[in-house]
Amino acid sequence: MPPTTTAPSGTGRGADPGATLERGLTVLRALAADPSARLGRSALTRTTGLARATVDRITATLIRMGYARPDGSDVQLAPRVLELGNAYLSAERVTDAMRPVVLDLAADLDESVSVCVPDGDGARFVLQCPRQRAMTPAFRVGDLLAVERCAPGALFAAGWDRRRWRAWRSAAAPGAFEARAATARGLGFAVDDQLTEPGLIAVSVPVPGPDGSAARTLNVVSHTSRHTAVELTAHALPRLRRTADALRTVLAGPGGGPPAADATGIRADVELRSAKGELGPDFLQSLARGLAVLRALDVPGGLTLSALAEKVGLARASARRPLLTLQRLGYVDAATDGRFVLLPRVLELGYATVPPLDYEQLVRPHLAALALRLNDSASSAVLDGSDIRYVARVGARRIMSVDLGVGTRLPAYATAMGRVLLGDLERDARTLRLEQMAPRSLTPHTRTSPAAVVDAARRDGYALVDEELEEGLRSIALPVRDAGGRAVAAVNISAHAVQRSAADLRDRVLPELRSAVRHIEADLAAAAGRDPQSLPA
Ligand code: PHB
């Protein structure tokens, strides 16, 4: 029998770490390219051309990192993958510096406004400030338009030299695009009269970078049902230009504060060693390190190799390897001052395809996993006046499971979730809220002086309620915090007293609850970076 050959796509022991990172990114891109950000494992094997065993180890690693989750035999990108794109956007100062300025322009013009950056032969959206209309732009942050098919592309190509033009390959009408680029250079703006889509019109102006080239474009976009391209230009051009100047000034100024992404912690060494211990050889450390390096470069101006190595907790040589792979693949660039910076291609790793989720959709898979592991009911609630209100719940498959639906309200003082949420309020707000309550003895065990139990929850960081709401019912809860550290919801496990002792809840359930909350918080921080509606209402 001929010897079986090892697939060249192996990620086994001794595999080149750069190749492993590259294959991991291939899998991420394949998932991101699917409109639902989900693929079956066989489809994933087919589209990437990788060996099935390789795909399995890569997906196991992505799942362990919280970037994907299994769904039957499918694998789906999880909201946490958005932290990669968020790192790029925070380095580009999109949210802190650009967004307020661009939002003002959108309100002033009463039209949708966006920002694009050049990315190879495309223009990539880094900011969208849409006006809510029947016909709002179809493009999302992270989407890429071919340069020859949009207004920003003509402005980017206006600065191309002959070599760059030669490198550009387009099947359709190169002469027409060259002419549009020349016009854009002469006029200092470009128009898209239904190049991207029938009915869609746009006008773009350049926002020069420090070297004077069009580092970004500022675009106003409308519809032929509202304006002609000529009218839109007349209406918007002066204000577009003023705003482009303002953006240039803002971006030349000092960077903002520390990026919110730091809240999830990047120390790759600690995090990754424990993951390796759990998954053994199936955990691809070089993929995890590469993604940790990407996330760590979320700083305006980038980082030197030493600063990066220190931030991720790796030796310089261990940080350099993924950096070189990422540079070769077009996700990272080395600036002239020796710093490494993220490139807009990072946004192709799922930023435009992971669907926007509200809090219930975001928290539900975590509650389901917790309920399945513990065989108890898992819920999440928010504080609403003197009550808590359930926003998500996954019941245990026990015969006697505790039955409370979404929307149920319960008195905050007598519930574990209520106590951790009250405990997080500022002192004055807490005092006021407690004064408005009228605690009653709901069972012989109810503690009716809520200040003391709320203080205890605040001190301990969790709350345990032992047959105080209802006889025979115990519950333990933790707060869920946003990137700023504010408790925006709580998560609990509830169980019948005969099934779980208080000690059992504290010793066995609490660690599981903590781990679930860490994952929820990471998803929430990543999702809220793009979609504020993922925070609980
Ligand atoms: C948009 O913001 O959706 C947009 C911008 C420029 C274009 C087309 C669409 O050329």
Residues whose N, C-alpha, C, O or C-beta is under 5 A from the ligand:
A	BS01	PHB	S114 P137 F139 C150 A151 P152 D192 T196 A202 N219 V221
